[in-house]
Amino acid sequence: MFGEHRYCPVCGQLPAASIAFDALQADTARLDALETLPSDAKALLREQGVFTRNWVDTVENVVGVVEALASSLFRSAVPNADSLLNGKGAIFQRLDHMADLIVAAGFADLRTNLGTQTWQRLLETWAARHVFTHNDGIVDQKYLTRVPGSSARIGQCLVLTDTTCRRALDDAKALCECLIDVLRQAPARAHPGHVSLGDGVGP
């Protein structure tokens, strides 16, 4: 296996779930690797912005991992997925919209299954990703609206830490597991020609 663990030279394309969990593991390994460095090396890398860059990459990767898995599983589970997704853009990047879409397709609500606290932390991670991807890391009113409990102020640079990134990875793993569990179940309002996900890890 090679690259970002997406393809096996013997088995071919890996299942979407395997790709997702391997990617989250890889980000955890990057965090672990930096923490094992000697103190003087860590101090230099912090000064150079390496730690911050790694934390930002982790948050951005988390969103991408969930988006790719959710899209793959939804398309496998819902026969009329293309029709439901038409005109909705990058809906799997938007947590509440994604959850609403899955409910509309007849499946359980991710928010209920994960619980309020976990879902709120996920919303905060997604909001942080948006700040770094679209606003150069500067807190704006949109971020504060999404994260009302934040102590940050408009115009400040949003601060990430190793702890927040590890928590984001744990929450993302829980969300990925929830997506697999929810979308492998037969929908409450069965669609004609519904096809089950089977083991829930198909590409």
Buried (B, 14 or more C-beta within 10 A) or exposed (E): EEEEBBEEEEEEEBBBBBBBBBBBEBBBEBBEEBEEEEEEEBEEBEEEEBBBEBBBBBBBBBBBBBBBBBBBBBBBBBBEBEEBBEEEEEBBBBBEBBBBBBBEBBBBEBBEBBEEEBBBBBBBBBBBBBBBBEEEBBBBEBBBEBBEEBEBEEEEEBEBEBEBBBBBBBBBBBBBBBBBBBBBBEBEEEBEEBEEBEEBBBB
